Amino acid sequence: MTDNVVVLGAGYAGAGAVKSLEDELNGEADITWISEHDYHLVLHESHRCIRDPSIQEKVTIPVGAIKSRQTEFIQERVATIDTDDQEIELEDDSTVEYDYVLVAIGSRTAFFGIEGLEKYAHTLKSLDDALGIHDAVANAARDATQNDPARIVVGGAGLSGIQTAGEIAEYRDARRAPLQIHLVEGLNEVMPNGDPELQGAIRKRLEAKDINIMCGEFIGEVDEETVYIGDDEELGYDELIWTGGITGRDAAGSVDIDKDERSHRITSKQNFQTSDDRVFAIGDCALVDQPGDNPAPPTAQAAWQAAEVAGENLARAVRGQPLKTWTHTDMGTVISVGEEAVAHGVKYMGVSAPINTFGGFPAKNLKKAIAAKWIRKVSSTDRALKAWSDM
């Protein structure tokens, strides 16, 4: 009987693993791909849709353009994984049996128990989120004036928060929209834990776009009109976007395998195998073991790298072969601030760029090239070329 290998999720980890698995198995086992969406979202470029919703055509790739005809695709949300019966339970009450399953269902936004935050804030974890932020910002601007501008507050000054604030600034400037933009970060600097040189370069570009940066005090509470920061700061807002952290999805929390009890992120070894040797996990939903004290970072870059090895390891598991271990290689950081970009610590083939931190035309085009390379990898050169101008 032919084994059935199931991949859950159509993010970077899931889509990349399907491509790798198809190449490795070459028909030796059946592949079933399950996702609630029938497209892959280029998530690290989804913020572009805040400025221009038409870009959604460039940052979404239909699953049919990714998978082979032999791979079965099921569009449905995963409810849970029954490891005893080796079944995936879907929200439409159907089930899918597996011999091996790769869990790559991503994450959801963490609100850290901050009162009112989940109720009142927009998040940026999906295409619908990005389009919703666009509509909210447009509506807020429509109801405001230059003498009484709308206040847009972005909580969290990591990569997502910085890129979100930058796109809102581009929207404001292109339309002369009456908007004030505030970027709030509880730690002491933008891009917390980043290199000071990178932090300074990003701050410079944010300030040049007239984005008010507020660092050093955490958001403690939110109501429908006000963000309460630290002990005594109150910031009124018209729209609030929260990008402050991630946690595991409900489906991961109910699986009977080892995981972090607080975040529900699944613990997996360097070969992506979990405490159940039939279940593998990668991407944001997983805490993938790495040398040292920290797991692999929950980044697109790490998911891309992991997906290729995960697909190979699933094929090896089917064949009863030893599994490979994976170590994340940091290739540097490239982050957009509207139409501009900053690159830091960039490496290619193990060789560092001659300048450690740079912006301008080289950084902007490097950002485009990274997105285009991924789109080409999972779909086609033609699709990558069409997306280039909007990345």
HELIX and SHEET records of a PDB file:
HELIX    1   1 TYR A   12  LEU A   25  1                                  14    
HELIX    2   2 LEU A   43  GLU A   45  5                                   3    
HELIX    3   3 ARG A   48  ARG A   51  1                                   4    
HELIX    4   4 PRO A   53  ILE A   55  5                                   3    
HELIX    5   5 GLN A   56  VAL A   59  1                                   4    
HELIX    6   6 VAL A   63  ALA A   65  5                                   3    
HELIX    7   7 LEU A  117  TYR A  120  1                                   4    
HELIX    8   8 LEU A  127  ARG A  142  1                                  16    
HELIX    9   9 LEU A  159  ARG A  175  1                                  17    
HELIX   10  10 PRO A  196  ALA A  208  1                                  13    
HELIX   11  11 ASP A  250  GLY A  253  1                                   4    
HELIX   12  12 GLY A  283  CYS A  285  5                                   3    
HELIX   13  13 ALA A  300  ARG A  319  1                                  20    
HELIX   14  14 GLY A  360  VAL A  378  1                                  19    
HELIX   15  15 THR A  381  ALA A  387  1                                   7    
HELIX   16  16 TRP A  388  ASP A  390  5                                   3    
SHEET    1   A 5 GLU A  72  GLN A  75  0                                        
SHEET    2   A 5 ASP A  30  SER A  35  1                                        
SHEET    3   A 5 ASN A   4  LEU A   8  1                                        
SHEET    4   A 5 TYR A 100  VAL A 103  1                                        
SHEET    5   A 5 VAL A 279  ALA A 281  1                                        
SHEET    1   B 2 TYR A  39  LEU A  41  0                                        
SHEET    2   B 2 THR A  60  PRO A  62 -1                                        
SHEET    1   C 3 VAL A  78  ASP A  82  0                                        
SHEET    2   C 3 GLU A  87  LEU A  90 -1                                        
SHEET    3   C 3 THR A  95  GLU A  97 -1                                        
SHEET    1   D 2 SER A 107  THR A 109  0                                        
SHEET    2   D 2 ILE A 246  GLY A 248 -1                                        
SHEET    1   E 4 ILE A 211  CYS A 215  0                                        
SHEET    2   E 4 LEU A 179  GLU A 185  1                                        
SHEET    3   E 4 ALA A 150  GLY A 155  1                                        
SHEET    4   E 4 GLU A 239  TRP A 242  1                                        
SHEET    1   F 3 ILE A 219  VAL A 222  0                                        
SHEET    2   F 3 THR A 226  ILE A 229 -1                                        
SHEET    3   F 3 GLU A 233  GLY A 236 -1                                        
SHEET    1   G 2 ILE A 266  SER A 268  0                                        
SHEET    2   G 2 ALA A 286  VAL A 288  1                                        
SHEET    1   H 3 THR A 333  VAL A 337  0                                        
SHEET    2   H 3 GLU A 340  HIS A 344 -1                                        
SHEET    3   H 3 THR A 357  PHE A 358 -1                                        
SHEET    1   I 2 LYS A 347  TYR A 348  0                                        
SHEET    2   I 2 VAL A 351  SER A 352 -1                                        
END                                                                             
